[in-house]
Amino acid sequence: MRQGWVDLSGSWEFQHDDEDRGIDELWFAQAHAFERTITVPFPPEAELSGIGATGFHPVVWYRRTITPGEIASLGPVGRQVILHFGAVDYRAQVWVDGQYLGSHQGGHTPFSFTLPARVDSSDPMVVVVRAEDDPLDVSQPRGKQDWQVVPHGIWYHRTSGIWQPVWLEAAPATRIASLGWSADVPAGTVELELGLNRRPAGKAVVSVHLRFGDETLAELSFAQTDPRSTTRITLPGQVNGQGYEALLWSPDAPRLIDAEVRVEFSDGSDDAVASYFGLRSTSWAGGHFLLNDRPCYIRAVLAQGYWAQSHLAAPSADALRAEVELARDMGFNTVRLHQKIEDPRFLYWADRLGLMVWGENASAFEFSATAVSRLMREWTETIHRDRSHPSIVAWVPLNESWGVQHLAHDPAQLDYTRSLYHLTKALDPGRPVISNDGWEHAESDFLTIHDYSTTGPELEAFYKDEHSVQSLMEGVGPLGRRMKLIDTADQGKPIVVSEFGGVSFAASSPETSWGYVTVSGASEYERALREQFEALQASPVLAGFCYTQLTDTLQEANGLAGEDRRPKLPLEVIRSIVHGDRVDISAHGRPKKPVEQPITVADSPAELGMKALEPVERSQPV
Protein backbone atom coordinates (compact mmCIF):
# COMPACT_ATOMS: atom_id res chain seq x y z
CA MET A 1 0.00 0.00 0.00
CA ARG A 2 1.22 3.49 -0.91
CA GLN A 3 0.10 6.79 0.52
CA GLY A 4 -1.03 8.32 -2.77
CA TRP A 5 -4.03 6.63 -4.38
CA VAL A 6 -7.52 7.47 -5.67
CA ASP A 7 -10.51 5.11 -5.79
CA LEU A 8 -12.22 5.07 -9.20
CA SER A 9 -15.28 3.14 -8.07
CA GLY A 10 -18.69 4.59 -8.84
CA SER A 11 -20.41 5.71 -12.02
CA TRP A 12 -18.88 4.81 -15.39
CA GLU A 13 -20.36 5.02 -18.87
CA PHE A 14 -21.35 1.58 -20.17
CA GLN A 15 -22.37 -0.18 -23.37
CA HIS A 16 -23.16 -3.75 -24.40
CA ASP A 17 -21.53 -4.80 -27.67
CA ASP A 18 -23.35 -8.01 -28.57
CA GLU A 19 -22.35 -7.73 -32.26
CA ASP A 20 -18.70 -6.99 -31.36
CA ARG A 21 -18.61 -3.80 -33.43
CA GLY A 22 -16.78 -1.58 -30.96
CA ILE A 23 -13.21 -1.97 -32.11
CA ASP A 24 -14.08 -1.56 -35.81
CA GLU A 25 -16.16 1.51 -35.00
CA LEU A 26 -13.42 2.98 -32.77
CA TRP A 27 -15.46 3.06 -29.57
CA PHE A 28 -12.22 3.64 -27.69
CA ALA A 29 -12.12 7.12 -29.25
CA GLN A 30 -13.84 9.84 -27.23
CA ALA A 31 -16.37 10.68 -29.92
CA HIS A 32 -18.53 7.60 -29.35
CA ALA A 33 -21.25 8.11 -26.73
CA PHE A 34 -22.11 5.13 -24.50
CA GLU A 35 -25.82 4.80 -23.82
CA ARG A 36 -25.90 3.67 -20.18
CA THR A 37 -24.13 4.10 -16.85
CA ILE A 38 -22.90 1.36 -14.54
CA THR A 39 -21.73 1.35 -10.93
CA VAL A 40 -18.21 -0.08 -10.79
CA PRO A 41 -17.03 -2.54 -9.48
CA PHE A 42 -20.31 -4.46 -9.77
CA PRO A 43 -20.63 -6.71 -12.84
CA PRO A 44 -23.33 -5.80 -15.39
CA GLU A 45 -25.24 -9.01 -14.61
CA ALA A 46 -25.71 -7.88 -11.01
CA GLU A 47 -28.50 -5.74 -9.60
CA LEU A 48 -26.13 -3.37 -7.77
CA SER A 49 -24.44 -2.41 -11.03
CA GLY A 50 -27.60 -0.65 -12.15
CA ILE A 51 -27.67 -2.84 -15.29
CA GLY A 52 -28.83 -6.26 -14.05
CA ALA A 53 -28.74 -7.94 -17.49
CA THR A 54 -28.20 -11.66 -16.81
CA GLY A 55 -28.43 -12.85 -20.42
CA PHE A 56 -25.54 -13.57 -22.76
CA HIS A 57 -23.56 -10.38 -23.45
CA PRO A 58 -20.04 -11.52 -24.37
CA VAL A 59 -18.54 -8.03 -24.93
CA VAL A 60 -19.01 -4.91 -22.79
CA TRP A 61 -17.40 -1.45 -22.80
CA TYR A 62 -16.69 1.05 -20.02
CA ARG A 63 -15.61 4.68 -20.01
CA ARG A 64 -14.62 7.03 -17.18
CA THR A 65 -13.17 10.53 -17.16
CA ILE A 66 -10.35 11.07 -14.68
CA THR A 67 -10.42 14.69 -13.54
CA PRO A 68 -7.38 16.94 -13.05
CA GLY A 69 -8.36 17.16 -9.38
CA GLU A 70 -8.09 13.38 -8.99
CA ILE A 71 -4.64 13.41 -10.57
CA ALA A 72 -3.55 16.34 -8.39
CA SER A 73 -4.70 14.57 -5.22
CA LEU A 74 -2.11 11.84 -5.82
CA GLY A 75 0.71 14.11 -4.69
CA PRO A 76 3.70 15.96 -6.16
CA VAL A 77 4.03 16.42 -9.91
CA GLY A 78 6.69 14.29 -11.60
CA ARG A 79 5.65 10.86 -10.35
CA GLN A 80 4.06 8.38 -12.72
CA VAL A 81 0.37 7.56 -12.45
CA ILE A 82 -0.53 3.85 -12.43
CA LEU A 83 -3.99 2.57 -13.32
CA HIS A 84 -4.82 -0.59 -11.34
CA PHE A 85 -7.55 -3.18 -11.92
CA GLY A 86 -8.31 -5.71 -9.19
CA ALA A 87 -10.00 -8.12 -11.61
CA VAL A 88 -11.80 -8.03 -14.96
CA ASP A 89 -13.55 -11.16 -16.22
CA TYR A 90 -12.30 -12.46 -18.56
CA ARG A 91 -10.20 -10.54 -21.13
CA ALA A 92 -9.59 -6.80 -20.89
CA GLN A 93 -8.24 -4.15 -23.27
CA VAL A 94 -7.55 -0.62 -22.03
CA TRP A 95 -7.16 2.76 -23.77
CA VAL A 96 -6.47 6.26 -22.41
CA ASP A 97 -7.40 9.23 -24.60
CA GLY A 98 -7.61 6.83 -27.52
CA GLN A 99 -4.09 5.48 -26.92
CA TYR A 100 -3.90 1.72 -26.44
CA LEU A 101 -2.27 0.78 -23.13
CA GLY A 102 -2.46 -3.01 -23.28
CA SER A 103 -4.49 -6.09 -22.40
CA HIS A 104 -4.84 -8.76 -19.74
CA GLN A 105 -6.32 -12.24 -19.78
CA GLY A 106 -7.59 -13.94 -16.62
CA GLY A 107 -10.80 -13.12 -14.79
CA HIS A 108 -9.58 -13.26 -11.18
CA THR A 109 -6.12 -11.68 -11.09
CA PRO A 110 -4.93 -8.04 -11.01
CA PHE A 111 -3.12 -5.99 -13.64
CA SER A 112 -2.01 -2.40 -14.11
CA PHE A 113 -0.77 0.11 -16.69
CA THR A 114 1.27 3.29 -16.43
CA LEU A 115 -0.67 6.25 -17.79
CA PRO A 116 1.07 8.32 -20.48
CA ALA A 117 2.82 11.47 -19.30
CA ARG A 118 0.83 14.69 -19.79
CA VAL A 119 2.28 18.01 -20.88
CA ASP A 120 -0.83 19.85 -19.70
CA SER A 121 -2.13 18.40 -16.42
CA SER A 122 -5.21 20.64 -16.46
CA ASP A 123 -7.03 18.47 -19.01
CA PRO A 124 -9.08 15.41 -18.02
CA MET A 125 -8.07 11.89 -19.10
CA VAL A 126 -10.56 9.43 -20.57
CA VAL A 127 -10.14 5.72 -19.73
CA VAL A 128 -11.94 3.15 -21.92
CA VAL A 129 -12.11 -0.57 -21.12
CA ARG A 130 -13.34 -3.36 -23.38
CA ALA A 131 -14.09 -6.64 -21.56
CA GLU A 132 -14.77 -9.93 -23.31
CA ASP A 133 -16.31 -12.89 -21.46
CA ASP A 134 -17.66 -15.62 -23.73
CA PRO A 135 -20.29 -17.51 -21.69
CA LEU A 136 -19.95 -20.58 -23.91
CA ASP A 137 -16.14 -20.81 -23.76
CA VAL A 138 -15.62 -23.58 -21.22
CA SER A 139 -11.84 -23.40 -21.58
CA GLN A 140 -11.90 -20.18 -19.50
CA PRO A 141 -11.32 -20.70 -15.77
CA ARG A 142 -14.87 -19.88 -14.65
CA GLY A 143 -15.63 -21.68 -11.38
CA LYS A 144 -19.36 -21.76 -10.64
CA GLN A 145 -20.39 -19.40 -13.48
CA ASP A 146 -23.11 -21.06 -15.55
CA TRP A 147 -22.79 -21.71 -19.28
CA GLN A 148 -26.59 -21.70 -19.51
CA VAL A 149 -28.67 -18.53 -19.47
CA VAL A 150 -30.66 -19.52 -16.36
CA PRO A 151 -28.70 -20.88 -13.35
CA HIS A 152 -29.22 -24.60 -12.86
CA GLY A 153 -27.95 -27.23 -10.44
CA ILE A 154 -24.96 -25.88 -8.54
CA TRP A 155 -24.13 -23.18 -11.13
CA TYR A 156 -24.79 -19.47 -10.73
CA HIS A 157 -25.25 -16.29 -12.75
CA ARG A 158 -22.16 -15.02 -14.53
CA THR A 159 -19.82 -12.22 -13.43
CA SER A 160 -18.46 -10.35 -16.45
CA GLY A 161 -16.31 -7.27 -16.82
CA ILE A 162 -14.97 -5.17 -13.95
CA TRP A 163 -15.80 -6.82 -10.61
CA GLN A 164 -13.05 -5.66 -8.25
CA PRO A 165 -11.84 -2.14 -7.46
CA VAL A 166 -10.16 0.18 -9.97
CA TRP A 167 -7.78 2.81 -8.58
CA LEU A 168 -4.99 5.22 -9.42
CA GLU A 169 -1.65 5.29 -7.65
CA ALA A 170 1.36 7.59 -7.86
CA ALA A 171 4.92 6.24 -7.83
CA PRO A 172 8.36 7.04 -9.30
CA ALA A 173 9.36 5.72 -12.73
CA THR A 174 11.48 3.01 -11.10
CA ARG A 175 9.52 1.58 -8.20
CA ILE A 176 8.58 -1.38 -6.03
CA ALA A 177 6.44 -3.77 -8.07
CA SER A 178 6.03 -6.69 -5.66
CA LEU A 179 6.80 -7.92 -2.16
CA GLY A 180 6.81 -11.54 -1.04
CA TRP A 181 7.11 -12.66 2.59
CA SER A 182 7.84 -16.18 3.82
CA ALA A 183 8.57 -17.07 7.43
CA ASP A 184 10.95 -19.68 8.83
CA VAL A 185 9.67 -20.19 12.36
CA PRO A 186 12.44 -22.53 13.65
CA ALA A 187 15.15 -20.21 12.32
CA GLY A 188 13.43 -17.07 13.61
CA THR A 189 13.74 -15.39 10.22
CA VAL A 190 11.57 -14.01 7.45
CA GLU A 191 12.52 -13.90 3.79
CA LEU A 192 11.70 -10.82 1.73
CA GLU A 193 11.46 -11.11 -2.04
CA LEU A 194 11.55 -7.59 -3.45
CA GLY A 195 10.70 -6.96 -7.08
CA LEU A 196 11.23 -3.65 -8.91
CA ASN A 197 9.40 -2.81 -12.10
CA ARG A 198 12.72 -2.53 -13.98
CA ARG A 199 16.46 -2.64 -13.44
CA PRO A 200 17.55 0.45 -11.50
CA ALA A 201 20.00 2.85 -13.08
CA GLY A 202 22.87 2.51 -10.65
CA LYS A 203 22.69 1.26 -7.09
CA ALA A 204 19.40 1.34 -5.19
CA VAL A 205 19.41 1.34 -1.38
CA VAL A 206 16.63 -0.65 0.28
CA SER A 207 15.61 0.02 3.90
CA VAL A 208 13.30 -2.34 5.80
CA HIS A 209 11.66 -1.64 9.17
CA LEU A 210 9.71 -4.40 10.92
CA ARG A 211 7.62 -3.76 14.00
CA PHE A 212 4.98 -5.40 16.16
CA GLY A 213 2.80 -2.69 17.63
CA ASP A 214 5.20 -0.05 18.91
CA GLU A 215 8.10 -2.49 19.22
CA THR A 216 10.78 -2.50 16.53
CA LEU A 217 11.70 -6.09 15.67
CA ALA A 218 14.34 -5.50 12.99
CA GLU A 219 15.85 -2.78 10.81
CA LEU A 220 18.27 -3.25 7.96
CA SER A 221 19.50 -1.69 4.73
CA PHE A 222 21.05 -3.30 1.67
CA ALA A 223 22.04 -2.37 -1.87
CA GLN A 224 20.15 -3.72 -4.88
CA THR A 225 21.27 -3.47 -8.50
CA ASP A 226 18.97 -6.10 -10.02
CA PRO A 227 15.20 -5.99 -10.59
CA ARG A 228 14.72 -8.75 -8.00
CA SER A 229 16.36 -9.61 -4.70
CA THR A 230 15.88 -12.10 -1.87
CA THR A 231 16.93 -11.10 1.63
CA ARG A 232 16.70 -13.09 4.85
CA ILE A 233 15.90 -10.97 7.90
CA THR A 234 16.64 -12.27 11.39
CA LEU A 235 14.22 -11.49 14.21
CA PRO A 236 16.54 -11.57 17.26
CA GLY A 237 13.78 -12.12 19.82
CA GLN A 238 12.77 -15.39 18.17
CA VAL A 239 15.90 -17.21 19.38
CA ASN A 240 14.30 -17.47 22.84
CA GLY A 241 12.75 -20.91 22.74
CA GLN A 242 10.52 -20.10 25.70
CA GLY A 243 9.19 -16.84 24.27
CA TYR A 244 9.13 -17.19 20.49
CA GLU A 245 5.42 -18.12 20.37
CA ALA A 246 4.46 -14.61 21.48
CA LEU A 247 4.81 -13.43 17.86
CA LEU A 248 3.27 -16.41 16.04
CA TRP A 249 0.10 -16.11 13.95
CA SER A 250 -2.84 -18.46 14.58
CA PRO A 251 -6.66 -18.18 14.44
CA ASP A 252 -6.72 -17.73 18.22
CA ALA A 253 -3.98 -15.09 18.13
CA PRO A 254 -3.80 -13.49 14.65
CA ARG A 255 -0.65 -11.46 15.27
CA LEU A 256 0.63 -9.48 12.29
CA ILE A 257 4.02 -7.84 11.88
CA ASP A 258 3.97 -4.48 10.10
CA ALA A 259 6.62 -3.74 7.50
CA GLU A 260 7.82 -0.52 5.89
CA VAL A 261 9.99 -0.88 2.79
CA ARG A 262 11.70 2.11 1.19
CA VAL A 263 13.94 2.17 -1.87
CA GLU A 264 16.16 5.18 -2.64
CA PHE A 265 17.39 5.39 -6.23
CA SER A 266 20.57 6.98 -7.59
CA ASP A 267 18.60 9.71 -9.41
CA GLY A 268 17.31 11.03 -6.07
CA SER A 269 13.82 9.53 -6.33
CA ASP A 270 12.47 7.12 -3.74
CA ASP A 271 9.51 4.76 -3.26
CA ALA A 272 7.98 3.65 0.03
CA VAL A 273 5.27 1.08 0.71
CA ALA A 274 3.58 -0.42 3.76
CA SER A 275 3.06 -4.16 4.10
CA TYR A 276 2.65 -6.88 6.73
CA PHE A 277 3.11 -10.61 7.27
CA GLY A 278 2.51 -13.30 9.86
CA LEU A 279 4.97 -15.71 11.44
CA ARG A 280 3.55 -19.21 11.19
CA SER A 281 4.35 -22.62 9.75
CA THR A 282 2.18 -25.28 8.13
CA SER A 283 2.99 -28.98 7.83
CA TRP A 284 1.56 -32.39 8.63
CA ALA A 285 2.54 -35.51 10.55
CA GLY A 286 0.88 -38.46 12.20
CA GLY A 287 -2.40 -37.81 10.43
CA HIS A 288 -2.61 -34.26 11.79
CA PHE A 289 -2.49 -30.87 10.12
CA LEU A 290 0.19 -28.96 12.02
CA LEU A 291 0.03 -25.22 12.55
CA ASN A 292 3.22 -23.89 14.12
CA ASP A 293 4.18 -27.53 14.68
CA ARG A 294 1.10 -28.19 16.83
CA PRO A 295 -1.84 -30.42 15.82
CA CYS A 296 -4.72 -28.22 14.65
CA TYR A 297 -8.13 -29.75 14.03
CA ILE A 298 -9.72 -28.28 10.90
CA ARG A 299 -13.24 -26.92 11.43
CA ALA A 300 -13.93 -25.56 7.97
CA VAL A 301 -16.92 -24.27 6.04
CA LEU A 302 -17.35 -24.00 2.28
CA ALA A 303 -17.80 -20.40 1.12
CA GLN A 304 -18.89 -19.50 -2.41
CA GLY A 305 -18.17 -15.76 -2.04
CA TYR A 306 -21.36 -15.00 -3.94
CA TRP A 307 -24.07 -12.41 -3.24
CA ALA A 308 -27.44 -12.40 -4.99
CA GLN A 309 -27.31 -8.63 -5.57
CA SER A 310 -23.67 -8.39 -6.66
CA HIS A 311 -22.58 -11.93 -7.70
CA LEU A 312 -18.82 -12.59 -7.24
CA ALA A 313 -18.24 -8.96 -6.32
CA ALA A 314 -18.82 -8.12 -2.67
CA PRO A 315 -21.70 -5.67 -2.15
CA SER A 316 -19.36 -3.47 -0.08
CA ALA A 317 -15.91 -3.50 1.46
CA ASP A 318 -17.56 -4.05 4.86
CA ALA A 319 -19.27 -7.19 3.53
CA LEU A 320 -15.90 -8.89 3.14
CA ARG A 321 -15.06 -8.31 6.79
CA ALA A 322 -18.56 -9.44 7.79
CA GLU A 323 -18.11 -12.70 5.87
CA VAL A 324 -14.96 -13.51 7.83
CA GLU A 325 -16.68 -12.58 11.09
CA LEU A 326 -19.71 -14.72 10.25
CA ALA A 327 -17.58 -17.83 9.77
CA ARG A 328 -15.71 -17.16 13.01
CA ASP A 329 -18.92 -16.40 14.94
CA MET A 330 -20.29 -19.78 13.84
CA GLY A 331 -17.26 -21.52 15.36
CA PHE A 332 -15.24 -22.31 12.25
CA ASN A 333 -11.49 -21.80 12.23
CA THR A 334 -11.11 -22.36 8.46
CA VAL A 335 -12.92 -21.40 5.28
CA ARG A 336 -12.56 -23.24 1.99
CA LEU A 337 -13.00 -20.62 -0.74
CA HIS A 338 -14.87 -22.61 -3.35
CA GLN A 339 -14.19 -22.19 -7.07
CA LYS A 340 -13.26 -18.56 -6.68
CA ILE A 341 -10.02 -16.65 -6.34
CA GLU A 342 -11.22 -14.24 -3.68
CA ASP A 343 -10.83 -10.49 -3.40
CA PRO A 344 -7.58 -9.84 -1.48
CA ARG A 345 -9.50 -7.62 0.95
CA PHE A 346 -11.22 -10.77 2.20
CA LEU A 347 -7.80 -12.32 2.79
CA TYR A 348 -6.73 -9.17 4.65
CA TRP A 349 -9.57 -9.63 7.14
CA ALA A 350 -8.85 -13.37 7.42
CA ASP A 351 -5.26 -12.44 8.29
CA ARG A 352 -6.29 -9.78 10.79
CA LEU A 353 -9.24 -11.51 12.47
CA GLY A 354 -7.85 -15.05 12.48
CA LEU A 355 -9.45 -17.37 9.93
CA MET A 356 -7.47 -20.02 8.08
CA VAL A 357 -8.14 -20.27 4.34
CA TRP A 358 -7.88 -22.97 1.69
CA GLY A 359 -7.16 -21.02 -1.50
CA GLU A 360 -8.91 -22.74 -4.40
CA ASN A 361 -8.64 -22.22 -8.13
CA ALA A 362 -11.60 -21.45 -10.38
CA SER A 363 -11.84 -24.42 -12.74
CA ALA A 364 -12.23 -24.56 -16.48
CA PHE A 365 -14.70 -27.18 -17.70
CA GLU A 366 -12.77 -28.74 -20.58
CA PHE A 367 -9.39 -30.37 -21.02
CA SER A 368 -7.50 -28.82 -23.91
CA ALA A 369 -4.19 -27.10 -24.61
CA THR A 370 -6.01 -23.77 -24.36
CA ALA A 371 -7.59 -24.60 -21.01
CA VAL A 372 -4.29 -25.87 -19.61
CA SER A 373 -2.43 -22.75 -20.68
CA ARG A 374 -5.08 -20.38 -19.36
CA LEU A 375 -5.52 -22.07 -16.01
CA MET A 376 -1.81 -22.47 -15.31
CA ARG A 377 -1.13 -18.83 -16.12
CA GLU A 378 -3.91 -17.55 -13.89
CA TRP A 379 -3.04 -19.96 -11.07
CA THR A 380 0.58 -18.78 -11.19
CA GLU A 381 -0.58 -15.15 -10.95
CA THR A 382 -2.84 -16.08 -8.03
CA ILE A 383 -0.07 -17.71 -6.00
CA HIS A 384 2.23 -14.79 -6.73
CA ARG A 385 -0.43 -12.35 -5.48
CA ASP A 386 -1.58 -14.27 -2.39
CA ARG A 387 1.35 -16.32 -1.09
CA SER A 388 2.27 -13.77 1.62
CA HIS A 389 -1.09 -14.06 3.41
CA PRO A 390 -0.59 -16.02 6.66
CA SER A 391 -4.28 -17.03 6.64
CA ILE A 392 -3.81 -19.21 3.56
CA VAL A 393 -2.75 -22.61 4.87
CA ALA A 394 -3.43 -24.84 1.82
CA TRP A 395 -3.79 -24.59 -1.96
CA VAL A 396 -6.43 -26.42 -4.05
CA PRO A 397 -5.66 -26.21 -7.80
CA LEU A 398 -8.48 -28.60 -8.85
CA ASN A 399 -11.86 -29.65 -7.44
CA GLU A 400 -13.78 -32.89 -8.13
CA SER A 401 -11.97 -33.48 -11.43
CA TRP A 402 -13.58 -30.41 -13.03
CA GLY A 403 -11.83 -29.80 -16.33
CA VAL A 404 -10.22 -33.25 -16.07
CA GLN A 405 -13.36 -35.37 -16.06
CA HIS A 406 -11.51 -38.36 -17.54
CA LEU A 407 -8.60 -38.13 -15.15
CA ALA A 408 -8.98 -41.77 -14.07
CA HIS A 409 -8.21 -43.21 -17.51
CA ASP A 410 -6.55 -40.43 -19.54
CA PRO A 411 -2.77 -40.29 -18.87
CA ALA A 412 -2.58 -36.74 -20.24
CA GLN A 413 -5.12 -35.48 -17.71
CA LEU A 414 -3.32 -37.30 -14.92
CA ASP A 415 -0.03 -35.71 -15.99
CA TYR A 416 -1.71 -32.30 -16.00
CA THR A 417 -3.10 -32.82 -12.49
CA ARG A 418 0.29 -33.92 -11.20
CA SER A 419 1.98 -30.97 -12.89
CA LEU A 420 -0.40 -28.54 -11.16
CA TYR A 421 0.56 -30.04 -7.81
CA HIS A 422 4.28 -29.71 -8.56
CA LEU A 423 3.90 -26.23 -10.06
CA THR A 424 2.17 -25.08 -6.88
CA LYS A 425 4.90 -26.63 -4.70
CA ALA A 426 7.59 -25.00 -6.85
CA LEU A 427 6.01 -21.55 -6.51
CA ASP A 428 5.20 -21.94 -2.81
CA PRO A 429 6.95 -24.89 -1.16
CA GLY A 430 5.84 -24.01 2.36
CA ARG A 431 2.13 -24.89 2.09
CA PRO A 432 0.23 -28.16 1.71
CA VAL A 433 -1.31 -28.75 -1.72
CA ILE A 434 -4.47 -30.77 -2.39
CA SER A 435 -4.14 -31.86 -6.00
CA ASN A 436 -7.81 -32.63 -6.75
CA ASP A 437 -10.15 -32.03 -3.86
CA GLY A 438 -12.78 -34.69 -3.19
CA TRP A 439 -11.60 -37.79 -5.04
CA GLU A 440 -9.24 -39.16 -7.72
CA HIS A 441 -6.15 -37.91 -5.93
CA ALA A 442 -2.79 -37.86 -7.64
CA GLU A 443 0.05 -36.46 -5.52
CA SER A 444 -1.61 -34.70 -2.60
CA ASP A 445 -0.47 -33.54 0.83
CA PHE A 446 -3.97 -33.95 2.30
CA LEU A 447 -6.32 -36.78 1.35
CA THR A 448 -9.76 -35.21 1.07
CA ILE A 449 -13.18 -36.79 0.68
CA HIS A 450 -16.53 -35.40 -0.47
CA ASP A 451 -19.33 -37.27 1.24
CA TYR A 452 -23.00 -36.25 1.13
CA SER A 453 -24.33 -39.16 3.14
CA THR A 454 -27.59 -37.93 4.61
CA THR A 455 -27.46 -39.48 8.08
CA GLY A 456 -25.00 -39.76 10.93
CA PRO A 457 -24.86 -43.58 10.88
CA GLU A 458 -23.95 -43.54 7.16
CA LEU A 459 -21.09 -41.13 7.84
CA GLU A 460 -19.97 -42.97 10.94
CA ALA A 461 -19.65 -46.23 9.04
CA PHE A 462 -16.97 -44.77 6.79
CA TYR A 463 -14.92 -42.99 9.45
CA LYS A 464 -15.37 -44.90 12.72
CA ASP A 465 -11.84 -46.34 12.80
CA GLU A 466 -8.58 -46.51 10.88
CA HIS A 467 -9.49 -49.71 9.07
CA SER A 468 -12.74 -48.21 7.72
CA VAL A 469 -11.03 -45.05 6.53
CA GLN A 470 -8.15 -46.89 4.87
CA SER A 471 -10.57 -49.23 3.09
CA LEU A 472 -12.37 -46.19 1.77
CA MET A 473 -9.19 -44.47 0.64
CA GLU A 474 -7.95 -47.57 -1.18
CA GLY A 475 -11.23 -48.10 -3.02
CA VAL A 476 -14.25 -46.22 -4.32
CA GLY A 477 -15.48 -43.17 -2.41
CA PRO A 478 -18.98 -42.32 -1.19
CA LEU A 479 -19.86 -40.55 -4.45
CA GLY A 480 -18.75 -43.39 -6.71
CA ARG A 481 -15.25 -42.20 -7.69
CA ARG A 482 -11.94 -43.87 -6.97
CA MET A 483 -10.21 -42.06 -4.15
CA LYS A 484 -6.61 -42.43 -5.35
CA LEU A 485 -5.15 -42.89 -8.82
CA ILE A 486 -1.49 -43.48 -8.03
CA ASP A 487 0.35 -45.34 -5.32
CA THR A 488 1.97 -42.83 -3.00
CA ALA A 489 3.29 -42.95 0.53
CA ASP A 490 0.28 -41.78 2.56
CA GLN A 491 1.74 -42.32 5.99
CA GLY A 492 1.14 -39.27 8.15
CA LYS A 493 -1.04 -37.43 5.65
CA PRO A 494 -4.14 -35.79 7.16
CA ILE A 495 -7.49 -37.15 5.98
CA VAL A 496 -10.25 -34.53 5.81
CA VAL A 497 -13.90 -34.81 4.78
CA SER A 498 -13.73 -31.57 2.82
CA GLU A 499 -17.41 -31.53 1.77
CA PHE A 500 -20.38 -32.91 3.68
CA GLY A 501 -23.80 -31.83 4.87
CA GLY A 502 -25.65 -29.57 2.46
CA VAL A 503 -28.77 -29.65 4.64
CA SER A 504 -31.57 -27.41 3.37
CA PHE A 505 -33.99 -25.90 5.90
CA ALA A 506 -37.20 -25.88 3.85
CA ALA A 507 -39.05 -23.51 6.18
CA SER A 508 -36.45 -20.80 5.50
CA SER A 509 -35.94 -21.49 1.77
CA PRO A 510 -38.07 -20.79 -1.32
CA GLU A 511 -39.76 -23.69 -3.08
CA THR A 512 -37.38 -23.51 -6.05
CA SER A 513 -34.32 -24.14 -3.87
CA TRP A 514 -32.73 -27.43 -2.96
CA GLY A 515 -30.16 -29.10 -0.73
CA TYR A 516 -28.57 -32.53 -0.53
CA VAL A 517 -31.08 -33.31 2.22
CA THR A 518 -34.11 -31.24 3.24
CA VAL A 519 -35.69 -30.80 6.67
CA SER A 520 -38.81 -28.86 7.60
CA GLY A 521 -38.42 -27.57 11.18
CA ALA A 522 -35.75 -25.83 13.26
CA SER A 523 -35.43 -28.69 15.75
CA GLU A 524 -35.19 -31.20 12.90
CA TYR A 525 -32.59 -28.96 11.27
CA GLU A 526 -30.53 -28.88 14.47
CA ARG A 527 -30.81 -32.65 14.89
CA ALA A 528 -29.69 -33.28 11.31
CA LEU A 529 -26.70 -30.98 11.70
CA ARG A 530 -25.66 -32.41 15.06
CA GLU A 531 -25.96 -35.96 13.81
CA GLN A 532 -23.72 -35.32 10.81
CA PHE A 533 -21.15 -33.18 12.63
CA GLU A 534 -20.92 -35.61 15.55
CA ALA A 535 -20.39 -38.58 13.23
CA LEU A 536 -17.27 -36.90 11.85
CA GLN A 537 -16.14 -35.38 15.16
CA ALA A 538 -16.25 -38.84 16.74
CA SER A 539 -13.81 -40.26 14.20
CA PRO A 540 -10.38 -40.99 15.73
CA VAL A 541 -8.81 -40.79 12.26
CA LEU A 542 -10.03 -37.61 10.57
CA ALA A 543 -7.99 -34.43 10.83
CA GLY A 544 -11.03 -32.24 10.26
CA PHE A 545 -14.05 -31.46 8.13
CA CYS A 546 -15.56 -28.84 5.84
CA TYR A 547 -19.32 -28.26 5.95
CA THR A 548 -21.30 -27.31 2.85
CA GLN A 549 -21.95 -24.40 3.15
CA LEU A 550 -21.71 -20.99 4.85
CA THR A 551 -24.65 -19.24 3.14
CA ASP A 552 -27.42 -19.99 0.68
CA THR A 553 -26.45 -19.23 -2.89
CA LEU A 554 -29.33 -18.69 -5.31
CA GLN A 555 -31.08 -22.04 -5.79
CA GLU A 556 -28.53 -23.93 -3.65
CA ALA A 557 -30.18 -23.23 -0.29
CA ASN A 558 -28.06 -25.38 2.00
CA GLY A 559 -26.27 -22.65 3.91
CA LEU A 560 -26.10 -22.25 7.66
CA ALA A 561 -27.19 -18.69 6.88
CA GLY A 562 -29.50 -17.37 4.21
CA GLU A 563 -28.19 -15.40 1.25
CA ASP A 564 -28.88 -12.31 3.41
CA ARG A 565 -26.25 -13.68 5.83
CA ARG A 566 -28.78 -14.22 8.65
CA PRO A 567 -28.08 -17.49 10.52
CA LYS A 568 -30.88 -20.07 10.34
CA LEU A 569 -30.32 -21.05 13.98
CA PRO A 570 -29.06 -18.91 16.86
CA LEU A 571 -25.33 -18.42 16.55
CA GLU A 572 -24.61 -20.06 19.90
CA VAL A 573 -26.39 -23.22 18.70
CA ILE A 574 -24.46 -23.34 15.44
CA ARG A 575 -21.23 -22.71 17.32
CA SER A 576 -21.93 -25.55 19.76
CA ILE A 577 -22.53 -27.91 16.82
CA VAL A 578 -19.35 -26.85 15.02
CA HIS A 579 -17.27 -27.15 18.19
CA GLY A 580 -18.75 -30.54 19.06
CA ASP A 581 -19.96 -29.59 22.52
CA ARG A 582 -21.53 -33.03 22.90
CA VAL A 583 -18.26 -34.75 21.96
CA ASP A 584 -15.43 -34.55 24.47
CA ILE A 585 -12.34 -33.80 22.40
CA SER A 586 -8.68 -33.65 23.24
CA ALA A 587 -6.47 -30.61 22.80
CA HIS A 588 -5.74 -31.45 19.16
CA GLY A 589 -9.40 -32.03 18.28
CA ARG A 590 -9.66 -35.82 18.35
CA PRO A 591 -12.58 -37.27 20.36
CA LYS A 592 -12.26 -38.76 23.83
CA LYS A 593 -15.79 -39.97 24.56
CA PRO A 594 -19.34 -38.76 23.91
CA VAL A 595 -20.80 -36.37 26.47
CA GLU A 596 -24.51 -35.62 26.53
CA GLN A 597 -25.21 -31.89 26.45
CA PRO A 598 -28.54 -31.32 24.70
CA ILE A 599 -29.44 -27.92 23.34
CA THR A 600 -33.01 -27.27 22.22
CA VAL A 601 -34.32 -24.70 19.81
CA ALA A 602 -37.70 -23.70 18.42
CA ASP A 603 -39.43 -25.85 15.82
CA SER A 604 -39.93 -23.08 13.26
CA PRO A 605 -38.29 -19.79 12.17
CA ALA A 606 -41.23 -17.90 13.67
CA GLU A 607 -40.52 -19.39 17.10
CA LEU A 608 -36.92 -18.22 16.91
CA GLY A 609 -38.19 -14.66 17.39
CA MET A 610 -37.17 -11.50 15.58
CA LYS A 611 -34.02 -11.10 17.62
CA ALA A 612 -32.52 -14.32 16.29
CA LEU A 613 -33.19 -13.21 12.72
CA GLU A 614 -31.55 -9.82 13.02
CA PRO A 615 -28.17 -9.32 11.31
CA VAL A 616 -25.18 -9.99 13.51
CA GLU A 617 -23.77 -6.74 14.83
CA ARG A 618 -20.41 -5.95 13.25
CA SER A 619 -17.69 -3.65 14.43
CA GLN A 620 -16.62 -0.93 12.02
CA PRO A 621 -13.61 -1.53 9.74
CA VAL A 622 -10.34 0.15 10.60
Helices and strands as residue ranges (DSSP letters): E 5-7, E 10-16, E 36-40, G 47-49, E 59-66, H 68-72, E 80-85, E 88-89, E 91-96, E 99-105, E 111-114, E 125-132, E 161-162, E 166-171, E 176-184, E 189-196, E 204-212, E 215-224, E 228-234, G 236-239, G 244-247, E 257-264, E 270-277, E 282-285, E 288-291, E 294-295, E 298-303, H 317-329, E 334-337, H 344-353, E 356-360, H 369-386, E 392-396, H 411-427, E 447-450, H 456-463, H 466-473, E 495-501, E 503-505, G 506-508, E 517-519, H 522-537, E 544-548, H 571-579, E 583-585, E 591-594, H 605-613
